[in-house]
Amino acid sequence: MAKKIIKRALLLIFGIFLLLLLILFAPGIWHHWITYPRYDREVEELQELRKEVVPITNLKTYRGVLHVHSYLSHDSRGTLDDIIPAAKKDGIDFIFLTDHPHGDIDTLPKGYRGIHEGVLIEPGSEKQGFDCWPLQPAIIDWKINKDTIAKNIVSKGGIIFYAHTEEPHNWANPDYQGMEIYNFHTDTKDQSPVPILFNILVNGHKYRHWALREFFNEQTTILSRWDSLNKIRKIVGFSAVDSHENQNLRARYLDDGRILWVGNNNHVLDTMEVKFWNNWLFDKPDKSGWVFKYLVDTYETGFNYITNYVLADSLTTKSLAENIKKGHLFTSFKTLGDAKGFQYYGLNRNDSVCAIMGDSAKLDQIKTLQAASPLPGQFRLIHNGQTVHISPEGKYKFIWSDPLERGAYRIEIHLKMQGKLIPWLYSNPIYIY
């Protein structure tokens, strides 16, 4: 009798375990065979509708990522061998790094800088709630008040942007020139990662880009804060990819022949001897020396997930920085479709361009606001945080000729996926005074 009870109890436990596995893995399996292939088809169909947009300025459009970490950050081991191939595959023209300082004194430039295989890299730092790029040799003493640090960097021509804008900041500080209106890391904080991680176990190779997008929620509170700040002063909006390539499991050989295991956030897990039972796990070392890699948040996926587009004269730090500070920038979820070619501008009474995104124009100078998109979508015009117009779906062109008021006017474009309209593009405002 006791044996039967034990047997039934074990069978019950085993059945519960199998049921739990089914519950955890079933959504990922469904996504793998049904949902994500359908997403890919919709994106492909959307790309077939792409139309070239006639430029309205002499400025060129460069794709770039801001807020990126390399091996200089304590929680990353990324090198050029990891970063540059990802950037080239995703069509990224420039990368503004934001490596965490290792102590109280930060010396810039540091790490990677300049043109690497056609990709421009500019070093910077992230600490104390801001992204900074001094753009020239600088020594930052992190022991002093962070508002003083910001003033010193800006006074010498550098860039200071609010980082992780879900957190409290001194929003009244006039030295800050911009803010993150989207940050992927921020997006992961508002939901349980468990179902998404099981989904990644199923889809982390072929459909990693869609699996990570399961974290997405439009950051409406942050967008509202951006709009409220733009009522008072100009604040440039950009998106932070916040890539570290550090949510992973890796292994490499040590000098003594043992294997070093590295886990999330660059933490060393353990070392082990290579034996006949584990040798099959390891490949030949790649360029960075890794013999085993299971990656979740790759640079390649991150750079393609959310991308900034800067209108500038040339692919130089000087030109990019000047135009970023001017707000000649829009940001887009590139996984859904490349937004290169988008235009947003104002026309004067003579139908000449008098302002582009980030610019200011007098109320009596500007006649219409217009936007053009390479992909069809729904245009939304936002004035001082209020949606004042929503266009029909499937439009390539937007014209607003109704009477204008003073304030900041920005454009959003939403695309239709799986029967739902989802955010695709955010422009910086045109400021009317």
Contacts in CASP RR format, 6 or more apart in sequence:
PFRMAT RR
TARGET T0000
AUTHOR 0000-0000-0000
METHOD contacts of the structure
MODEL  1
MAKKIIKRALLLIFGIFLLLLLILFAPGIWHHWITYPRYDREVEELQELR
KEVVPITNLKTYRGVLHVHSYLSHDSRGTLDDIIPAAKKDGIDFIFLTDH
PHGDIDTLPKGYRGIHEGVLIEPGSEKQGFDCWPLQPAIIDWKINKDTIA
KNIVSKGGIIFYAHTEEPHNWANPDYQGMEIYNFHTDTKDQSPVPILFNI
LVNGHKYRHWALREFFNEQTTILSRWDSLNKIRKIVGFSAVDSHENQNLR
ARYLDDGRILWVGNNNHVLDTMEVKFWNNWLFDKPDKSGWVFKYLVDTYE
TGFNYITNYVLADSLTTKSLAENIKKGHLFTSFKTLGDAKGFQYYGLNRN
DSVCAIMGDSAKLDQIKTLQAASPLPGQFRLIHNGQTVHISPEGKYKFIW
SDPLERGAYRIEIHLKMQGKLIPWLYSNPIYIY
24 194 0 8 1.000
24 195 0 8 1.000
24 198 0 8 1.000
25 198 0 8 1.000
25 201 0 8 1.000
25 202 0 8 1.000
27 195 0 8 1.000
27 198 0 8 1.000
27 199 0 8 1.000
28 198 0 8 1.000
28 199 0 8 1.000
28 202 0 8 1.000
28 203 0 8 1.000
29 202 0 8 1.000
31 199 0 8 1.000
31 202 0 8 1.000
31 203 0 8 1.000
31 207 0 8 1.000
31 210 0 8 1.000
31 211 0 8 1.000
32 202 0 8 1.000
32 203 0 8 1.000
32 206 0 8 1.000
32 207 0 8 1.000
35 210 0 8 1.000
35 418 0 8 1.000
36 203 0 8 1.000
36 206 0 8 1.000
36 207 0 8 1.000
36 210 0 8 1.000
36 211 0 8 1.000
38 418 0 8 1.000
39 210 0 8 1.000
39 417 0 8 1.000
39 418 0 8 1.000
42 417 0 8 1.000
42 418 0 8 1.000
43 335 0 8 1.000
43 336 0 8 1.000
43 337 0 8 1.000
46 336 0 8 1.000
46 337 0 8 1.000
46 375 0 8 1.000
46 376 0 8 1.000
46 415 0 8 1.000
47 337 0 8 1.000
47 375 0 8 1.000
49 375 0 8 1.000
49 376 0 8 1.000
50 374 0 8 1.000
50 375 0 8 1.000
51 374 0 8 1.000
51 396 0 8 1.000
52 341 0 8 1.000
52 374 0 8 1.000
53 341 0 8 1.000
53 342 0 8 1.000
53 343 0 8 1.000
53 372 0 8 1.000
53 373 0 8 1.000
53 374 0 8 1.000
54 372 0 8 1.000
55 341 0 8 1.000
55 343 0 8 1.000
56 343 0 8 1.000
56 345 0 8 1.000
56 353 0 8 1.000
56 356 0 8 1.000
57 311 0 8 1.000
57 345 0 8 1.000
57 353 0 8 1.000
57 356 0 8 1.000
58 313 0 8 1.000
59 311 0 8 1.000
59 312 0 8 1.000
59 313 0 8 1.000
59 323 0 8 1.000
59 328 0 8 1.000
59 356 0 8 1.000
60 311 0 8 1.000
60 312 0 8 1.000
60 313 0 8 1.000
60 314 0 8 1.000
61 309 0 8 1.000
61 310 0 8 1.000
61 311 0 8 1.000
61 340 0 8 1.000
61 341 0 8 1.000
62 93 0 8 1.000
62 94 0 8 1.000
62 309 0 8 1.000
62 310 0 8 1.000
62 311 0 8 1.000
62 312 0 8 1.000
62 315 0 8 1.000
62 320 0 8 1.000
63 90 0 8 1.000
63 91 0 8 1.000
63 92 0 8 1.000
63 93 0 8 1.000
63 94 0 8 1.000
63 307 0 8 1.000
63 308 0 8 1.000
63 309 0 8 1.000
63 334 0 8 1.000
63 340 0 8 1.000
64 92 0 8 1.000
64 93 0 8 1.000
64 94 0 8 1.000
64 95 0 8 1.000
64 96 0 8 1.000
64 303 0 8 1.000
64 307 0 8 1.000
64 308 0 8 1.000
64 309 0 8 1.000
64 310 0 8 1.000
65 87 0 8 1.000
65 92 0 8 1.000
65 94 0 8 1.000
65 95 0 8 1.000
65 96 0 8 1.000
65 241 0 8 1.000
65 243 0 8 1.000
65 302 0 8 1.000
65 303 0 8 1.000
65 307 0 8 1.000
65 308 0 8 1.000
66 95 0 8 1.000
66 96 0 8 1.000
66 98 0 8 1.000
66 131 0 8 1.000
66 161 0 8 1.000
66 238 0 8 1.000
66 239 0 8 1.000
66 240 0 8 1.000
66 241 0 8 1.000
66 308 0 8 1.000
67 96 0 8 1.000
67 98 0 8 1.000
67 126 0 8 1.000
67 131 0 8 1.000
67 163 0 8 1.000
67 180 0 8 1.000
67 183 0 8 1.000
67 240 0 8 1.000
67 241 0 8 1.000
67 242 0 8 1.000
68 83 0 8 1.000
68 95 0 8 1.000
68 96 0 8 1.000
68 97 0 8 1.000
68 98 0 8 1.000
68 241 0 8 1.000
68 242 0 8 1.000
68 243 0 8 1.000
68 299 0 8 1.000
69 75 0 8 1.000
69 76 0 8 1.000
69 78 0 8 1.000
69 97 0 8 1.000
69 98 0 8 1.000
69 99 0 8 1.000
69 100 0 8 1.000
69 126 0 8 1.000
69 242 0 8 1.000
69 243 0 8 1.000
69 244 0 8 1.000
69 246 0 8 1.000
70 76 0 8 1.000
70 78 0 8 1.000
70 79 0 8 1.000
70 83 0 8 1.000
70 97 0 8 1.000
70 99 0 8 1.000
70 111 0 8 1.000
70 112 0 8 1.000
71 77 0 8 1.000
71 78 0 8 1.000
71 79 0 8 1.000
72 97 0 8 1.000
72 99 0 8 1.000
72 100 0 8 1.000
72 102 0 8 1.000
72 110 0 8 1.000
72 111 0 8 1.000
73 99 0 8 1.000
73 100 0 8 1.000
73 244 0 8 1.000
74 100 0 8 1.000
74 102 0 8 1.000
74 266 0 8 1.000
75 100 0 8 1.000
75 244 0 8 1.000
75 246 0 8 1.000
75 265 0 8 1.000
75 266 0 8 1.000
76 99 0 8 1.000
76 244 0 8 1.000
76 245 0 8 1.000
76 246 0 8 1.000
76 266 0 8 1.000
77 245 0 8 1.000
77 246 0 8 1.000
77 250 0 8 1.000
77 262 0 8 1.000
77 266 0 8 1.000
77 288 0 8 1.000
78 244 0 8 1.000
78 245 0 8 1.000
78 288 0 8 1.000
78 299 0 8 1.000
79 287 0 8 1.000
79 288 0 8 1.000
80 112 0 8 1.000
80 116 0 8 1.000
81 286 0 8 1.000
81 287 0 8 1.000
81 288 0 8 1.000
82 245 0 8 1.000
82 288 0 8 1.000
82 299 0 8 1.000
83 95 0 8 1.000
83 112 0 8 1.000
83 121 0 8 1.000
83 299 0 8 1.000
84 116 0 8 1.000
84 117 0 8 1.000
84 119 0 8 1.000
85 300 0 8 1.000
86 92 0 8 1.000
86 298 0 8 1.000
86 299 0 8 1.000
86 300 0 8 1.000
86 302 0 8 1.000
86 303 0 8 1.000
87 95 0 8 1.000
87 119 0 8 1.000
87 299 0 8 1.000
87 303 0 8 1.000
88 117 0 8 1.000
88 118 0 8 1.000
88 119 0 8 1.000
89 300 0 8 1.000
90 300 0 8 1.000
90 303 0 8 1.000
90 304 0 8 1.000
90 307 0 8 1.000
90 334 0 8 1.000
92 119 0 8 1.000
92 303 0 8 1.000
92 307 0 8 1.000
93 118 0 8 1.000
93 119 0 8 1.000
93 120 0 8 1.000
93 315 0 8 1.000
94 119 0 8 1.000
94 120 0 8 1.000
94 121 0 8 1.000
94 122 0 8 1.000
94 310 0 8 1.000
94 315 0 8 1.000
94 320 0 8 1.000
95 119 0 8 1.000
95 120 0 8 1.000
95 121 0 8 1.000
95 122 0 8 1.000
96 121 0 8 1.000
96 122 0 8 1.000
96 124 0 8 1.000
96 131 0 8 1.000
96 133 0 8 1.000
97 111 0 8 1.000
97 112 0 8 1.000
97 121 0 8 1.000
97 122 0 8 1.000
97 123 0 8 1.000
97 124 0 8 1.000
98 124 0 8 1.000
98 125 0 8 1.000
98 126 0 8 1.000
98 131 0 8 1.000
98 132 0 8 1.000
98 133 0 8 1.000
98 163 0 8 1.000
99 110 0 8 1.000
99 111 0 8 1.000
99 123 0 8 1.000
99 124 0 8 1.000
99 125 0 8 1.000
99 126 0 8 1.000
100 125 0 8 1.000
100 126 0 8 1.000
100 127 0 8 1.000
101 125 0 8 1.000
101 127 0 8 1.000
101 140 0 8 1.000
101 142 0 8 1.000
103 142 0 8 1.000
104 141 0 8 1.000
104 142 0 8 1.000
104 143 0 8 1.000
105 139 0 8 1.000
105 140 0 8 1.000
105 141 0 8 1.000
105 142 0 8 1.000
106 125 0 8 1.000
106 127 0 8 1.000
106 139 0 8 1.000
106 140 0 8 1.000
106 142 0 8 1.000
107 138 0 8 1.000
107 139 0 8 1.000
107 140 0 8 1.000
108 123 0 8 1.000
108 124 0 8 1.000
108 125 0 8 1.000
108 134 0 8 1.000
108 137 0 8 1.000
108 138 0 8 1.000
108 139 0 8 1.000
108 140 0 8 1.000
109 123 0 8 1.000
109 124 0 8 1.000
109 137 0 8 1.000
110 123 0 8 1.000
110 124 0 8 1.000
111 123 0 8 1.000
112 121 0 8 1.000
112 123 0 8 1.000
113 121 0 8 1.000
113 122 0 8 1.000
113 123 0 8 1.000
114 120 0 8 1.000
114 121 0 8 1.000
114 122 0 8 1.000
114 317 0 8 1.000
115 121 0 8 1.000
115 315 0 8 1.000
120 315 0 8 1.000
120 316 0 8 1.000
120 317 0 8 1.000
120 320 0 8 1.000
122 133 0 8 1.000
122 135 0 8 1.000
122 317 0 8 1.000
122 320 0 8 1.000
122 321 0 8 1.000
123 133 0 8 1.000
124 131 0 8 1.000
124 132 0 8 1.000
124 133 0 8 1.000
124 134 0 8 1.000
125 131 0 8 1.000
125 132 0 8 1.000
125 140 0 8 1.000
126 132 0 8 1.000
126 163 0 8 1.000
127 142 0 8 1.000
128 142 0 8 1.000
128 146 0 8 1.000
128 149 0 8 1.000
129 146 0 8 1.000
129 162 0 8 1.000
129 163 0 8 1.000
129 164 0 8 1.000
129 167 0 8 1.000
129 169 0 8 1.000
130 146 0 8 1.000
130 150 0 8 1.000
130 160 0 8 1.000
130 161 0 8 1.000
130 162 0 8 1.000
130 163 0 8 1.000
130 176 0 8 1.000
131 159 0 8 1.000
131 160 0 8 1.000
131 161 0 8 1.000
131 162 0 8 1.000
131 163 0 8 1.000
131 180 0 8 1.000
131 240 0 8 1.000
132 140 0 8 1.000
132 149 0 8 1.000
132 150 0 8 1.000
132 153 0 8 1.000
132 158 0 8 1.000
132 159 0 8 1.000
132 160 0 8 1.000
132 161 0 8 1.000
133 158 0 8 1.000
133 159 0 8 1.000
133 321 0 8 1.000
134 140 0 8 1.000
134 153 0 8 1.000
134 156 0 8 1.000
134 157 0 8 1.000
134 158 0 8 1.000
135 157 0 8 1.000
135 158 0 8 1.000
135 159 0 8 1.000
135 317 0 8 1.000
135 318 0 8 1.000
135 321 0 8 1.000
136 156 0 8 1.000
136 157 0 8 1.000
136 158 0 8 1.000
138 153 0 8 1.000
138 156 0 8 1.000
140 149 0 8 1.000
140 153 0 8 1.000
141 149 0 8 1.000
142 149 0 8 1.000
147 170 0 8 1.000
147 173 0 8 1.000
147 175 0 8 1.000
150 160 0 8 1.000
150 173 0 8 1.000
150 175 0 8 1.000
150 176 0 8 1.000
151 175 0 8 1.000
153 159 0 8 1.000
153 160 0 8 1.000
154 160 0 8 1.000
154 175 0 8 1.000
154 177 0 8 1.000
158 321 0 8 1.000
159 177 0 8 1.000
159 321 0 8 1.000
159 324 0 8 1.000
159 325 0 8 1.000
160 175 0 8 1.000
160 176 0 8 1.000
160 177 0 8 1.000
160 178 0 8 1.000
161 176 0 8 1.000
161 177 0 8 1.000
161 178 0 8 1.000
161 179 0 8 1.000
161 180 0 8 1.000
161 236 0 8 1.000
161 238 0 8 1.000
162 169 0 8 1.000
162 171 0 8 1.000
162 176 0 8 1.000
162 178 0 8 1.000
162 179 0 8 1.000
162 180 0 8 1.000
163 180 0 8 1.000
163 183 0 8 1.000
163 240 0 8 1.000
164 180 0 8 1.000
164 183 0 8 1.000
164 185 0 8 1.000
164 186 0 8 1.000
165 179 0 8 1.000
165 180 0 8 1.000
165 181 0 8 1.000
165 183 0 8 1.000
165 186 0 8 1.000
165 222 0 8 1.000
165 225 0 8 1.000
165 226 0 8 1.000
166 183 0 8 1.000
166 186 0 8 1.000
166 189 0 8 1.000
166 219 0 8 1.000
166 221 0 8 1.000
166 222 0 8 1.000
169 176 0 8 1.000
171 225 0 8 1.000
171 229 0 8 1.000
174 233 0 8 1.000
176 235 0 8 1.000
177 234 0 8 1.000
177 235 0 8 1.000
177 236 0 8 1.000
177 325 0 8 1.000
178 235 0 8 1.000
178 236 0 8 1.000
178 237 0 8 1.000
178 238 0 8 1.000
179 222 0 8 1.000
179 225 0 8 1.000
179 226 0 8 1.000
179 229 0 8 1.000
179 235 0 8 1.000
179 236 0 8 1.000
179 237 0 8 1.000
179 238 0 8 1.000
180 186 0 8 1.000
180 222 0 8 1.000
180 237 0 8 1.000
180 238 0 8 1.000
180 239 0 8 1.000
180 240 0 8 1.000
181 219 0 8 1.000
181 222 0 8 1.000
181 223 0 8 1.000
181 226 0 8 1.000
181 237 0 8 1.000
181 238 0 8 1.000
181 239 0 8 1.000
181 331 0 8 1.000
181 426 0 8 1.000
182 219 0 8 1.000
182 222 0 8 1.000
182 239 0 8 1.000
182 240 0 8 1.000
182 306 0 8 1.000
182 331 0 8 1.000
182 426 0 8 1.000
183 219 0 8 1.000
183 239 0 8 1.000
183 240 0 8 1.000
183 242 0 8 1.000
184 212 0 8 1.000
184 215 0 8 1.000
184 240 0 8 1.000
184 241 0 8 1.000
184 242 0 8 1.000
184 243 0 8 1.000
184 302 0 8 1.000
184 305 0 8 1.000
184 306 0 8 1.000
185 240 0 8 1.000
185 242 0 8 1.000
186 219 0 8 1.000
186 222 0 8 1.000
186 242 0 8 1.000
187 215 0 8 1.000
187 216 0 8 1.000
187 217 0 8 1.000
187 219 0 8 1.000
188 215 0 8 1.000
190 217 0 8 1.000
191 215 0 8 1.000
191 217 0 8 1.000
195 214 0 8 1.000
196 211 0 8 1.000
196 212 0 8 1.000
196 214 0 8 1.000
196 215 0 8 1.000
199 211 0 8 1.000
199 214 0 8 1.000
200 208 0 8 1.000
200 211 0 8 1.000
200 212 0 8 1.000
200 296 0 8 1.000
202 211 0 8 1.000
203 210 0 8 1.000
203 211 0 8 1.000
204 211 0 8 1.000
204 296 0 8 1.000
208 296 0 8 1.000
208 298 0 8 1.000
208 301 0 8 1.000
209 301 0 8 1.000
209 304 0 8 1.000
209 305 0 8 1.000
209 335 0 8 1.000
210 335 0 8 1.000
212 296 0 8 1.000
212 297 0 8 1.000
212 301 0 8 1.000
212 302 0 8 1.000
212 305 0 8 1.000
213 305 0 8 1.000
213 335 0 8 1.000
218 423 0 8 1.000
223 426 0 8 1.000
224 385 0 8 1.000
226 235 0 8 1.000
226 237 0 8 1.000
227 382 0 8 1.000
227 384 0 8 1.000
227 385 0 8 1.000
227 408 0 8 1.000
227 410 0 8 1.000
228 385 0 8 1.000
229 235 0 8 1.000
230 384 0 8 1.000
230 407 0 8 1.000
230 408 0 8 1.000
230 429 0 8 1.000
230 431 0 8 1.000
231 384 0 8 1.000
231 407 0 8 1.000
231 408 0 8 1.000
234 327 0 8 1.000
234 358 0 8 1.000
234 360 0 8 1.000
234 431 0 8 1.000
236 324 0 8 1.000
236 325 0 8 1.000
236 326 0 8 1.000
236 327 0 8 1.000
236 329 0 8 1.000
236 358 0 8 1.000
236 428 0 8 1.000
237 327 0 8 1.000
237 329 0 8 1.000
237 331 0 8 1.000
237 426 0 8 1.000
237 428 0 8 1.000
238 308 0 8 1.000
238 324 0 8 1.000
238 329 0 8 1.000
238 331 0 8 1.000
239 306 0 8 1.000
239 307 0 8 1.000
239 308 0 8 1.000
239 331 0 8 1.000
239 426 0 8 1.000
240 306 0 8 1.000
241 302 0 8 1.000
241 303 0 8 1.000
241 305 0 8 1.000
241 306 0 8 1.000
241 307 0 8 1.000
243 297 0 8 1.000
243 299 0 8 1.000
243 302 0 8 1.000
243 303 0 8 1.000
244 265 0 8 1.000
244 266 0 8 1.000
244 297 0 8 1.000
245 295 0 8 1.000
245 297 0 8 1.000
245 298 0 8 1.000
245 299 0 8 1.000
246 263 0 8 1.000
246 264 0 8 1.000
246 265 0 8 1.000
246 266 0 8 1.000
246 297 0 8 1.000
247 264 0 8 1.000
247 265 0 8 1.000
247 295 0 8 1.000
247 296 0 8 1.000
247 297 0 8 1.000
248 263 0 8 1.000
248 264 0 8 1.000
248 293 0 8 1.000
248 294 0 8 1.000
248 295 0 8 1.000
248 296 0 8 1.000
248 297 0 8 1.000
249 261 0 8 1.000
249 262 0 8 1.000
249 263 0 8 1.000
249 292 0 8 1.000
249 293 0 8 1.000
249 294 0 8 1.000
250 261 0 8 1.000
250 262 0 8 1.000
250 263 0 8 1.000
250 290 0 8 1.000
250 292 0 8 1.000
250 293 0 8 1.000
250 294 0 8 1.000
250 295 0 8 1.000
251 259 0 8 1.000
251 260 0 8 1.000
251 261 0 8 1.000
251 262 0 8 1.000
251 281 0 8 1.000
251 282 0 8 1.000
251 290 0 8 1.000
251 291 0 8 1.000
251 292 0 8 1.000
251 293 0 8 1.000
252 259 0 8 1.000
252 260 0 8 1.000
252 262 0 8 1.000
252 285 0 8 1.000
252 288 0 8 1.000
252 289 0 8 1.000
252 290 0 8 1.000
252 291 0 8 1.000
253 259 0 8 1.000
253 260 0 8 1.000
253 285 0 8 1.000
253 289 0 8 1.000
253 291 0 8 1.000
254 260 0 8 1.000
254 271 0 8 1.000
257 274 0 8 1.000
258 271 0 8 1.000
258 272 0 8 1.000
258 273 0 8 1.000
258 274 0 8 1.000
259 271 0 8 1.000
259 272 0 8 1.000
259 273 0 8 1.000
259 274 0 8 1.000
259 278 0 8 1.000
259 282 0 8 1.000
259 291 0 8 1.000
260 268 0 8 1.000
260 271 0 8 1.000
261 268 0 8 1.000
261 269 0 8 1.000
261 270 0 8 1.000
261 271 0 8 1.000
261 272 0 8 1.000
262 268 0 8 1.000
262 269 0 8 1.000
263 269 0 8 1.000
272 278 0 8 1.000
274 282 0 8 1.000
281 292 0 8 1.000
282 291 0 8 1.000
282 292 0 8 1.000
283 291 0 8 1.000
283 292 0 8 1.000
284 291 0 8 1.000
285 291 0 8 1.000
286 293 0 8 1.000
304 334 0 8 1.000
304 335 0 8 1.000
305 333 0 8 1.000
305 334 0 8 1.000
305 335 0 8 1.000
306 331 0 8 1.000
306 332 0 8 1.000
306 333 0 8 1.000
306 334 0 8 1.000
307 331 0 8 1.000
307 332 0 8 1.000
307 333 0 8 1.000
307 334 0 8 1.000
307 339 0 8 1.000
308 329 0 8 1.000
308 330 0 8 1.000
308 331 0 8 1.000
309 329 0 8 1.000
309 330 0 8 1.000
309 331 0 8 1.000
309 332 0 8 1.000
309 339 0 8 1.000
309 340 0 8 1.000
309 341 0 8 1.000
309 342 0 8 1.000
310 320 0 8 1.000
310 323 0 8 1.000
310 324 0 8 1.000
310 328 0 8 1.000
310 329 0 8 1.000
311 323 0 8 1.000
311 328 0 8 1.000
311 329 0 8 1.000
311 356 0 8 1.000
311 357 0 8 1.000
312 319 0 8 1.000
312 320 0 8 1.000
312 322 0 8 1.000
312 323 0 8 1.000
312 328 0 8 1.000
313 319 0 8 1.000
313 323 0 8 1.000
323 329 0 8 1.000
326 358 0 8 1.000
326 359 0 8 1.000
327 357 0 8 1.000
327 358 0 8 1.000
327 428 0 8 1.000
328 356 0 8 1.000
328 357 0 8 1.000
328 358 0 8 1.000
328 359 0 8 1.000
328 428 0 8 1.000
329 357 0 8 1.000
329 358 0 8 1.000
329 428 0 8 1.000
330 339 0 8 1.000
330 342 0 8 1.000
330 344 0 8 1.000
330 357 0 8 1.000
330 425 0 8 1.000
330 426 0 8 1.000
330 427 0 8 1.000
330 428 0 8 1.000
331 425 0 8 1.000
331 426 0 8 1.000
332 338 0 8 1.000
332 339 0 8 1.000
332 342 0 8 1.000
332 424 0 8 1.000
332 425 0 8 1.000
332 426 0 8 1.000
333 423 0 8 1.000
333 424 0 8 1.000
333 425 0 8 1.000
336 415 0 8 1.000
336 417 0 8 1.000
336 422 0 8 1.000
336 424 0 8 1.000
337 375 0 8 1.000
337 424 0 8 1.000
338 374 0 8 1.000
339 373 0 8 1.000
339 374 0 8 1.000
339 375 0 8 1.000
339 424 0 8 1.000
339 425 0 8 1.000
340 374 0 8 1.000
341 372 0 8 1.000
341 373 0 8 1.000
341 374 0 8 1.000
342 371 0 8 1.000
342 372 0 8 1.000
342 373 0 8 1.000
342 374 0 8 1.000
342 413 0 8 1.000
342 425 0 8 1.000
342 427 0 8 1.000
343 356 0 8 1.000
343 370 0 8 1.000
343 371 0 8 1.000
343 372 0 8 1.000
344 356 0 8 1.000
344 357 0 8 1.000
344 369 0 8 1.000
344 370 0 8 1.000
344 371 0 8 1.000
344 411 0 8 1.000
344 427 0 8 1.000
344 430 0 8 1.000
345 353 0 8 1.000
345 355 0 8 1.000
345 356 0 8 1.000
345 357 0 8 1.000
345 369 0 8 1.000
345 370 0 8 1.000
345 371 0 8 1.000
345 430 0 8 1.000
346 353 0 8 1.000
346 354 0 8 1.000
346 355 0 8 1.000
346 356 0 8 1.000
346 361 0 8 1.000
346 366 0 8 1.000
346 367 0 8 1.000
346 368 0 8 1.000
346 369 0 8 1.000
346 370 0 8 1.000
346 430 0 8 1.000
347 353 0 8 1.000
347 354 0 8 1.000
347 366 0 8 1.000
347 367 0 8 1.000
347 368 0 8 1.000
347 370 0 8 1.000
348 354 0 8 1.000
348 361 0 8 1.000
348 365 0 8 1.000
348 366 0 8 1.000
348 367 0 8 1.000
349 365 0 8 1.000
349 367 0 8 1.000
351 367 0 8 1.000
354 361 0 8 1.000
354 365 0 8 1.000
354 366 0 8 1.000
355 361 0 8 1.000
355 366 0 8 1.000
355 430 0 8 1.000
356 430 0 8 1.000
357 410 0 8 1.000
357 411 0 8 1.000
357 427 0 8 1.000
357 428 0 8 1.000
357 429 0 8 1.000
357 430 0 8 1.000
358 428 0 8 1.000
358 429 0 8 1.000
358 430 0 8 1.000
358 431 0 8 1.000
359 430 0 8 1.000
359 431 0 8 1.000
360 430 0 8 1.000
360 431 0 8 1.000
360 432 0 8 1.000
360 433 0 8 1.000
361 430 0 8 1.000
361 431 0 8 1.000
361 432 0 8 1.000
361 433 0 8 1.000
362 432 0 8 1.000
362 433 0 8 1.000
363 404 0 8 1.000
363 405 0 8 1.000
363 406 0 8 1.000
363 432 0 8 1.000
363 433 0 8 1.000
366 404 0 8 1.000
366 430 0 8 1.000
366 432 0 8 1.000
367 401 0 8 1.000
368 399 0 8 1.000
368 400 0 8 1.000
368 401 0 8 1.000
369 381 0 8 1.000
369 398 0 8 1.000
369 399 0 8 1.000
369 400 0 8 1.000
369 404 0 8 1.000
369 409 0 8 1.000
369 430 0 8 1.000
370 397 0 8 1.000
370 398 0 8 1.000
370 399 0 8 1.000
370 400 0 8 1.000
371 379 0 8 1.000
371 397 0 8 1.000
371 398 0 8 1.000
371 411 0 8 1.000
371 427 0 8 1.000
372 396 0 8 1.000
372 397 0 8 1.000
372 398 0 8 1.000
373 379 0 8 1.000
373 395 0 8 1.000
373 396 0 8 1.000
373 397 0 8 1.000
373 398 0 8 1.000
373 413 0 8 1.000
373 425 0 8 1.000
374 396 0 8 1.000
375 396 0 8 1.000
375 413 0 8 1.000
375 415 0 8 1.000
375 424 0 8 1.000
376 393 0 8 1.000
376 394 0 8 1.000
376 395 0 8 1.000
376 396 0 8 1.000
377 391 0 8 1.000
377 393 0 8 1.000
377 394 0 8 1.000
377 395 0 8 1.000
377 396 0 8 1.000
377 413 0 8 1.000
377 414 0 8 1.000
377 415 0 8 1.000
377 416 0 8 1.000
377 424 0 8 1.000
378 390 0 8 1.000
378 391 0 8 1.000
378 392 0 8 1.000
378 393 0 8 1.000
378 394 0 8 1.000
378 395 0 8 1.000
378 413 0 8 1.000
378 414 0 8 1.000
378 415 0 8 1.000
378 416 0 8 1.000
378 421 0 8 1.000
379 389 0 8 1.000
379 390 0 8 1.000
379 391 0 8 1.000
379 395 0 8 1.000
379 398 0 8 1.000
379 411 0 8 1.000
379 412 0 8 1.000
379 413 0 8 1.000
380 387 0 8 1.000
380 389 0 8 1.000
380 390 0 8 1.000
380 391 0 8 1.000
380 411 0 8 1.000
380 412 0 8 1.000
380 413 0 8 1.000
380 414 0 8 1.000
381 387 0 8 1.000
381 388 0 8 1.000
381 389 0 8 1.000
381 390 0 8 1.000
381 398 0 8 1.000
381 400 0 8 1.000
381 409 0 8 1.000
381 410 0 8 1.000
381 411 0 8 1.000
382 388 0 8 1.000
382 409 0 8 1.000
382 410 0 8 1.000
382 411 0 8 1.000
382 412 0 8 1.000
383 405 0 8 1.000
383 407 0 8 1.000
383 408 0 8 1.000
383 409 0 8 1.000
384 407 0 8 1.000
384 408 0 8 1.000
385 408 0 8 1.000
389 400 0 8 1.000
389 402 0 8 1.000
391 398 0 8 1.000
393 416 0 8 1.000
393 421 0 8 1.000
394 416 0 8 1.000
398 411 0 8 1.000
400 409 0 8 1.000
404 432 0 8 1.000
405 432 0 8 1.000
406 432 0 8 1.000
406 433 0 8 1.000
407 429 0 8 1.000
407 431 0 8 1.000
407 432 0 8 1.000
407 433 0 8 1.000
408 429 0 8 1.000
408 430 0 8 1.000
408 431 0 8 1.000
408 432 0 8 1.000
409 429 0 8 1.000
409 430 0 8 1.000
409 431 0 8 1.000
409 432 0 8 1.000
410 426 0 8 1.000
410 427 0 8 1.000
410 428 0 8 1.000
410 429 0 8 1.000
410 430 0 8 1.000
411 425 0 8 1.000
411 426 0 8 1.000
411 427 0 8 1.000
412 423 0 8 1.000
412 425 0 8 1.000
412 426 0 8 1.000
412 427 0 8 1.000
413 423 0 8 1.000
413 424 0 8 1.000
413 425 0 8 1.000
414 421 0 8 1.000
414 422 0 8 1.000
414 423 0 8 1.000
414 424 0 8 1.000
415 421 0 8 1.000
415 422 0 8 1.000
415 424 0 8 1.000
416 422 0 8 1.000
END
